[in-house]
Amino acid sequence: MATARRVALFEREIRVKLSAAAVELLFEIAEILSEGQRKGDGYYGSTMITIDLARAAEAVREGCDAASARVVAGLVAADARVKARARALAAADAEERAGVRLGRVDVDLRARATGTRVHIDLDVEADVAQSSRSA
């Protein structure tokens, strides 16, 4: 076995994440569809956020093709900023649809790509807030 005479001084790591400007842009061009209803003291519904990267082509340097959509879908699913914003959007839509203030809101988020589109699917389950239960 050969011994190493010289070692690397630096370790390099390449990380890819969504820029803050990209997060803003993605939500600006997003189409949002929500559905759901109140059942007893609970609310059950879903929100789908669809982002067509082709609509962002003029505003970004990278290509807005299917490969980029797959990368964005993976990054979206791991990005705390995107998850928080998407969950807040889904919770607000749920409260509006329920017609009452909601207490605990659980949101399950999944992201996937289809062609140049990124789909963020959010399943919402919530409890009606104590103060709203008589409403």
MDAnalysis code that builds the backbone (N, CA, C; Angstrom):
import MDAnalysis as mda
import numpy as np

u = mda.Universe.empty(405, n_residues=135, atom_resindex=np.repeat(np.arange(135), 3), trajectory=True)
u.add_TopologyAttr("name", ["N", "CA", "C"] * 135)
u.add_TopologyAttr("resid", np.arange(1, 136))
u.add_TopologyAttr("resname", ["MET", "ALA", "THR", "ALA", "ARG", "ARG", "VAL", "ALA", "LEU", "PHE", "GLU", "ARG", "GLU", "ILE", "ARG", "VAL", "LYS", "LEU", "SER", "ALA", "ALA", "ALA", "VAL", "GLU", "LEU", "LEU", "PHE", "GLU", "ILE", "ALA", "GLU", "ILE", "LEU", "SER", "GLU", "GLY", "GLN", "ARG", "LYS", "GLY", "ASP", "GLY", "TYR", "TYR", "GLY", "SER", "THR", "MET", "ILE", "THR", "ILE", "ASP", "LEU", "ALA", "ARG", "ALA", "ALA", "GLU", "ALA", "VAL", "ARG", "GLU", "GLY", "CYS", "ASP", "ALA", "ALA", "SER", "ALA", "ARG", "VAL", "VAL", "ALA", "GLY", "LEU", "VAL", "ALA", "ALA", "ASP", "ALA", "ARG", "VAL", "LYS", "ALA", "ARG", "ALA", "ARG", "ALA", "LEU", "ALA", "ALA", "ALA", "ASP", "ALA", "GLU", "GLU", "ARG", "ALA", "GLY", "VAL", "ARG", "LEU", "GLY", "ARG", "VAL", "ASP", "VAL", "ASP", "LEU", "ARG", "ALA", "ARG", "ALA", "THR", "GLY", "THR", "ARG", "VAL", "HIS", "ILE", "ASP", "LEU", "ASP", "VAL", "GLU", "ALA", "ASP", "VAL", "ALA", "GLN", "SER", "SER", "ARG", "SER", "ALA"])
u.atoms.positions = np.array([
    [0.825, -1.179, 0.000],
    [0.000, 0.000, 0.000],
    [0.872, 1.247, 0.000],
    [0.489, 2.195, -0.800],
    [1.252, 3.442, -0.880],
    [0.815, 4.374, 0.243],
    [1.739, 5.102, 0.768],
    [1.401, 6.080, 1.801],
    [1.233, 7.446, 1.152],
    [0.360, 8.221, 1.720],
    [0.122, 9.568, 1.185],
    [1.214, 10.498, 1.684],
    [1.859, 11.161, 0.783],
    [2.909, 12.100, 1.165],
    [2.349, 13.506, 1.344],
    [1.252, 13.767, 0.653],
    [0.649, 15.094, 0.748],
    [-0.840, 14.924, 1.004],
    [-1.354, 15.713, 1.885],
    [-2.780, 15.665, 2.197],
    [-3.437, 16.973, 1.757],
    [-4.723, 16.916, 1.595],
    [-5.467, 18.113, 1.203],
    [-5.556, 19.057, 2.394],
    [-5.347, 20.294, 2.157],
    [-5.479, 21.313, 3.183],
    [-6.949, 21.672, 3.409],
    [-7.744, 21.592, 2.340],
    [-9.146, 21.978, 2.416],
    [-10.042, 20.841, 1.961],
    [-11.190, 20.734, 2.592],
    [-12.245, 19.856, 2.092],
    [-13.275, 20.760, 1.447],
    [-13.726, 20.365, 0.287],
    [-14.698, 21.182, -0.426],
    [-16.063, 20.512, -0.388],
    [-17.071, 21.340, -0.256],
    [-18.438, 20.853, -0.226],
    [-19.286, 21.784, -1.087],
    [-20.066, 21.214, -1.945],
    [-20.960, 22.011, -2.772],
    [-22.371, 21.769, -2.272],
    [-23.039, 22.857, -1.913],
    [-24.427, 22.783, -1.450],
    [-25.287, 23.616, -2.376],
    [-26.426, 23.103, -2.686],
    [-27.376, 23.820, -3.524],
    [-28.631, 24.037, -2.701],
    [-29.095, 25.290, -2.678],
    [-30.343, 25.596, -1.992],
    [-31.034, 26.723, -2.744],
    [-32.289, 26.913, -2.456],
    [-33.047, 27.982, -3.095],
    [-32.619, 29.320, -2.521],
    [-32.448, 30.302, -3.385],
    [-32.122, 31.643, -2.899],
    [-33.382, 32.281, -2.317],
    [-33.204, 33.283, -1.475],
    [-34.351, 33.995, -0.895],
    [-35.198, 34.619, -1.998],
    [-34.544, 35.180, -3.017],
    [-35.284, 35.779, -4.133],
    [-36.079, 34.716, -4.887],
    [-35.524, 33.518, -5.015],
    [-36.227, 32.435, -5.706],
    [-37.471, 32.013, -4.940],
    [-37.368, 31.938, -3.619],
    [-38.536, 31.575, -2.801],
    [-39.659, 32.584, -3.037],
    [-39.319, 33.875, -3.037],
    [-40.324, 34.916, -3.291],
    [-40.924, 34.744, -4.680],
    [-40.075, 34.539, -5.669],
    [-40.541, 34.391, -7.040],
    [-41.454, 33.179, -7.190],
    [-41.073, 32.060, -6.603],
    [-41.873, 30.841, -6.720],
    [-43.278, 31.047, -6.175],
    [-43.384, 31.731, -5.030],
    [-44.715, 31.965, -4.461],
    [-45.487, 33.030, -5.248],
    [-44.784, 33.949, -5.898],
    [-45.462, 34.956, -6.729],
    [-46.130, 34.318, -7.949],
    [-45.509, 33.302, -8.525],
    [-46.051, 32.691, -9.737],
    [-46.894, 31.449, -9.439],
    [-47.044, 31.111, -8.167],
    [-47.765, 29.900, -7.781],
    [-49.271, 30.029, -8.004],
    [-49.868, 28.920, -8.376],
    [-51.322, 28.794, -8.426],
    [-51.716, 27.952, -7.227],
    [-52.742, 28.396, -6.502],
    [-53.118, 27.739, -5.253],
    [-54.559, 27.265, -5.342],
    [-54.765, 26.008, -4.991],
    [-56.094, 25.416, -4.993],
    [-56.293, 24.717, -3.650],
    [-57.354, 25.115, -2.930],
    [-57.641, 24.505, -1.633],
    [-59.051, 23.949, -1.624],
    [-59.218, 22.878, -0.867],
    [-60.540, 22.298, -0.655],
    [-60.566, 21.701, 0.734],
    [-61.759, 21.537, 1.275],
    [-61.898, 20.937, 2.589],
    [-63.168, 21.393, 3.239],
    [-63.428, 20.792, 4.402],
    [-64.639, 21.150, 5.122],
    [-64.512, 20.822, 6.594],
    [-65.353, 21.463, 7.339],
    [-65.431, 21.246, 8.778],
    [-66.317, 20.028, 9.016],
    [-65.856, 19.148, 9.903],
    [-66.634, 17.978, 10.307],
    [-66.612, 17.938, 11.820],
    [-67.730, 18.253, 12.440],
    [-67.795, 18.294, 13.890],
    [-66.845, 19.335, 14.439],
    [-65.939, 18.909, 15.310],
    [-64.953, 19.816, 15.902],
    [-63.622, 19.755, 15.166],
    [-63.648, 19.288, 13.935],
    [-62.412, 19.186, 13.163],
    [-62.567, 19.754, 11.767],
    [-61.450, 19.911, 11.114],
    [-61.405, 20.360, 9.734],
    [-60.462, 19.420, 8.992],
    [-60.858, 19.029, 7.788],
    [-60.051, 18.140, 6.960],
    [-60.029, 18.707, 5.544],
    [-58.858, 18.876, 5.002],
    [-58.773, 19.435, 3.661],
    [-57.388, 19.292, 3.076],
    [-57.208, 19.943, 1.936],
    [-55.911, 19.909, 1.276],
    [-55.716, 21.196, 0.483],
    [-54.457, 21.507, 0.269],
    [-54.077, 22.642, -0.565],
    [-53.012, 22.144, -1.524],
    [-53.144, 22.530, -2.794],
    [-52.114, 22.198, -3.768],
    [-51.563, 23.505, -4.331],
    [-50.269, 23.639, -4.215],
    [-49.563, 24.788, -4.767],
    [-48.837, 24.290, -6.012],
    [-49.150, 24.889, -7.161],
    [-48.525, 24.494, -8.415],
    [-47.671, 25.645, -8.918],
    [-46.417, 25.348, -9.174],
    [-45.464, 26.350, -9.665],
    [-44.954, 25.887, -11.015],
    [-45.295, 26.610, -12.062],
    [-44.810, 26.282, -13.403],
    [-43.523, 27.069, -13.629],
    [-42.403, 26.379, -13.591],
    [-41.112, 27.047, -13.747],
    [-40.987, 27.784, -15.076],
    [-41.709, 27.337, -16.082],
    [-41.649, 28.024, -17.376],
    [-42.063, 29.487, -17.230],
    [-42.922, 29.784, -16.256],
    [-43.355, 31.170, -16.015],
    [-42.240, 32.010, -15.397],
    [-41.214, 31.359, -14.883],
    [-40.102, 32.077, -14.243],
    [-38.901, 32.220, -15.170],
    [-38.993, 31.704, -16.376],
    [-37.840, 31.641, -17.285],
    [-37.181, 32.995, -17.526],
    [-37.957, 34.052, -17.630],
    [-37.397, 35.376, -17.897],
    [-36.708, 35.977, -16.674],
    [-37.006, 35.446, -15.490],
    [-36.510, 36.055, -14.257],
    [-35.329, 35.322, -13.623],
    [-34.995, 34.134, -14.129],
    [-33.911, 33.363, -13.504],
    [-32.829, 33.023, -14.525],
    [-31.623, 32.792, -14.037],
    [-30.484, 32.468, -14.902],
    [-30.501, 31.022, -15.383],
    [-30.937, 30.124, -14.519],
    [-30.914, 28.705, -14.847],
    [-32.052, 28.353, -15.800],
    [-31.896, 27.219, -16.464],
    [-32.962, 26.739, -17.340],
    [-34.173, 26.311, -16.527],
    [-35.339, 26.489, -17.069],
    [-36.585, 26.132, -16.371],
    [-37.213, 24.924, -17.046],
    [-36.454, 23.845, -17.105],
    [-36.886, 22.621, -17.758],
    [-37.306, 21.571, -16.730],
    [-37.615, 20.386, -17.207],
    [-38.063, 19.310, -16.322],
    [-36.988, 18.920, -15.304],
    [-35.728, 18.937, -15.715],
    [-34.647, 18.599, -14.784],
    [-34.584, 19.623, -13.646],
    [-34.727, 20.890, -13.978],
    [-34.723, 21.929, -12.943],
    [-35.925, 21.778, -12.019],
    [-37.066, 21.412, -12.583],
    [-38.265, 21.215, -11.759],
    [-38.053, 20.093, -10.747],
    [-37.384, 19.023, -11.160],
    [-37.098, 17.921, -10.224],
    [-36.182, 18.391, -9.101],
    [-35.172, 19.190, -9.447],
    [-34.263, 19.722, -8.424],
    [-35.029, 20.643, -7.479],
    [-35.839, 21.539, -8.033],
    [-36.614, 22.467, -7.205],
    [-37.550, 21.695, -6.278],
    [-38.207, 20.654, -6.781],
    [-39.109, 19.854, -5.937],
    [-38.361, 19.258, -4.753],
    [-37.166, 18.749, -4.996],
    [-36.359, 18.205, -3.897],
    [-35.938, 19.271, -2.905],
    [-35.575, 20.441, -3.417],
    [-35.152, 21.533, -2.538],
    [-36.319, 22.092, -1.744],
    [-37.480, 22.194, -2.383],
    [-38.682, 22.709, -1.714],
    [-39.036, 21.843, -0.513],
    [-38.968, 20.536, -0.706],
    [-39.344, 19.607, 0.366],
    [-38.432, 19.710, 1.579],
    [-37.213, 20.226, 1.376],
    [-36.246, 20.324, 2.471],
    [-36.041, 21.748, 2.980],
    [-36.634, 22.739, 2.333],
    [-36.388, 24.143, 2.667],
    [-37.354, 24.620, 3.749],
    [-36.824, 24.984, 4.906],
    [-37.656, 25.406, 6.037],
    [-38.480, 26.645, 5.705],
    [-37.920, 27.559, 4.918],
    [-38.663, 28.776, 4.550],
    [-39.873, 28.445, 3.702],
    [-39.693, 27.582, 2.719],
    [-40.790, 27.195, 1.839],
    [-41.834, 26.410, 2.621],
    [-41.378, 25.469, 3.444],
    [-42.326, 24.662, 4.220],
    [-43.155, 25.534, 5.152],
    [-42.526, 26.485, 5.839],
    [-43.255, 27.362, 6.755],
    [-44.271, 28.210, 6.000],
    [-43.864, 28.759, 4.878],
    [-44.764, 29.613, 4.105],
    [-45.927, 28.808, 3.526],
    [-45.646, 27.633, 2.986],
    [-46.694, 26.787, 2.420],
    [-47.659, 26.322, 3.502],
    [-47.128, 25.942, 4.651],
    [-47.993, 25.500, 5.755],
    [-48.862, 26.646, 6.267],
    [-48.305, 27.841, 6.370],
    [-49.085, 29.001, 6.818],
    [-50.194, 29.310, 5.813],
    [-49.872, 29.209, 4.544],
    [-50.873, 29.442, 3.501],
    [-52.002, 28.411, 3.594],
    [-51.654, 27.149, 3.756],
    [-52.655, 26.088, 3.862],
    [-53.503, 26.262, 5.127],
    [-52.882, 26.646, 6.236],
    [-53.626, 26.851, 7.484],
    [-54.593, 28.017, 7.357],
    [-54.171, 29.098, 6.714],
    [-55.048, 30.258, 6.519],
    [-56.227, 29.890, 5.621],
    [-55.974, 29.152, 4.546],
    [-57.060, 28.715, 3.680],
    [-58.015, 27.795, 4.430],
    [-57.475, 26.924, 5.269],
    [-58.314, 26.011, 6.050],
    [-59.219, 26.792, 7.003],
    [-58.661, 27.782, 7.671],
    [-59.458, 28.579, 8.602],
    [-60.557, 29.337, 7.862],
    [-60.229, 29.858, 6.699],
    [-61.234, 30.573, 5.900],
    [-62.349, 29.629, 5.466],
    [-61.989, 28.430, 5.026],
    [-62.991, 27.463, 4.592],
    [-63.827, 26.942, 5.758],
    [-63.199, 26.788, 6.914],
    [-63.921, 26.290, 8.090],
    [-64.902, 27.330, 8.618],
    [-64.598, 28.596, 8.408],
    [-65.477, 29.661, 8.880],
    [-65.355, 29.939, 10.366],
    [-64.367, 29.335, 11.000],
    [-64.120, 29.544, 12.434],
    [-62.619, 29.553, 12.670],
    [-62.251, 30.031, 13.847],
    [-60.833, 30.004, 14.215],
    [-60.438, 28.567, 14.529],
    [-59.301, 28.140, 14.011],
    [-58.819, 26.788, 14.252],
    [-57.758, 26.799, 15.342],
    [-57.709, 25.721, 16.104],
    [-56.679, 25.564, 17.131],
    [-55.476, 24.858, 16.540],
    [-55.263, 23.637, 16.950],
    [-54.153, 22.830, 16.440],
    [-54.364, 22.566, 14.958],
    [-53.332, 22.817, 14.154],
    [-53.385, 22.559, 12.716],
    [-52.175, 21.708, 12.352],
    [-52.427, 20.517, 11.826],
    [-51.362, 19.632, 11.350],
    [-51.360, 19.666, 9.831],
    [-50.182, 19.896, 9.263],
    [-50.054, 19.962, 7.810],
    [-48.943, 19.014, 7.378],
    [-49.288, 18.101, 6.481],
    [-48.320, 17.166, 5.902],
    [-47.973, 17.675, 4.512],
    [-46.689, 17.858, 4.223],
    [-46.241, 18.443, 2.966],
    [-45.460, 17.431, 2.142],
    [-45.789, 17.375, 0.840],
    [-45.046, 16.566, -0.120],
    [-44.818, 17.414, -1.366],
    [-43.694, 17.227, -2.022],
    [-43.404, 17.969, -3.253],
    [-42.990, 16.982, -4.332],
    [-43.414, 17.281, -5.549],
    [-43.071, 16.435, -6.695],
    [-43.033, 17.303, -7.941],
    [-42.420, 16.783, -8.975],
    [-42.339, 17.510, -10.244],
    [-43.019, 16.712, -11.337],
    [-43.692, 17.440, -12.217],
    [-44.285, 16.871, -13.418],
    [-43.948, 17.822, -14.553],
    [-43.077, 17.401, -15.438],
    [-42.621, 18.306, -16.492],
    [-41.934, 19.512, -15.868],
    [-42.338, 20.699, -16.277],
    [-41.730, 21.920, -15.726],
    [-42.475, 22.427, -14.499],
    [-43.454, 21.669, -14.047],
    [-44.251, 22.093, -12.895],
    [-43.801, 21.410, -11.615],
    [-43.803, 22.200, -10.540],
    [-43.540, 21.689, -9.197],
    [-44.857, 21.738, -8.445],
    [-45.242, 20.608, -7.862],
    [-46.489, 20.526, -7.102],
    [-46.139, 20.343, -5.628],
    [-46.677, 21.218, -4.807],
    [-46.539, 21.083, -3.358],
    [-47.916, 20.708, -2.846],
    [-48.043, 19.491, -2.345],
    [-49.320, 18.988, -1.836],
    [-49.303, 19.053, -0.316],
    [-50.340, 19.667, 0.237],
    [-50.441, 19.817, 1.685],
    [-51.765, 19.239, 2.165],
    [-51.701, 18.226, 3.023],
    [-52.899, 17.675, 3.650],
    [-53.051, 18.348, 5.002],
    [-54.268, 18.817, 5.285],
    [-54.512, 19.605, 6.489],
    [-55.540, 18.918, 7.371],
    [-55.212, 18.760, 8.650],
    [-56.155, 18.317, 9.677],
    [-56.050, 19.314, 10.807],
    [-57.208, 19.770, 11.286],
    [-57.190, 20.785, 12.334],
    [-58.333, 20.583, 13.297],
    [-58.172, 21.132, 14.494],
    [-59.223, 21.158, 15.495],
    [-59.795, 22.557, 15.539],
    [-61.113, 22.625, 15.710],
    [-61.748, 23.938, 15.902],
    [-61.299, 24.462, 17.263],
    [-60.941, 25.740, 17.322],
    [-60.477, 26.349, 18.575],
    [-61.603, 26.269, 19.616],
    [-61.222, 26.127, 20.877],
    [-62.195, 26.027, 21.978],
    [-63.204, 27.153, 21.933],
    [-62.751, 28.392, 21.713],
    [-63.628, 29.560, 21.742],
    [-64.603, 29.569, 20.563],
    [-64.346, 28.761, 19.524],
    [-65.201, 28.738, 18.326],
    [-66.127, 27.551, 18.295],
    [-66.044, 26.653, 19.248],
    [-66.793, 25.411, 19.173],
    [-68.299, 25.604, 19.251],
    [-68.740, 26.639, 19.884],
    [-70.186, 26.860, 19.971],
    [-70.719, 27.564, 18.729],
    [-69.798, 28.017, 17.841],
    [-70.227, 28.748, 16.641],
    [-70.813, 27.836, 15.593],
])
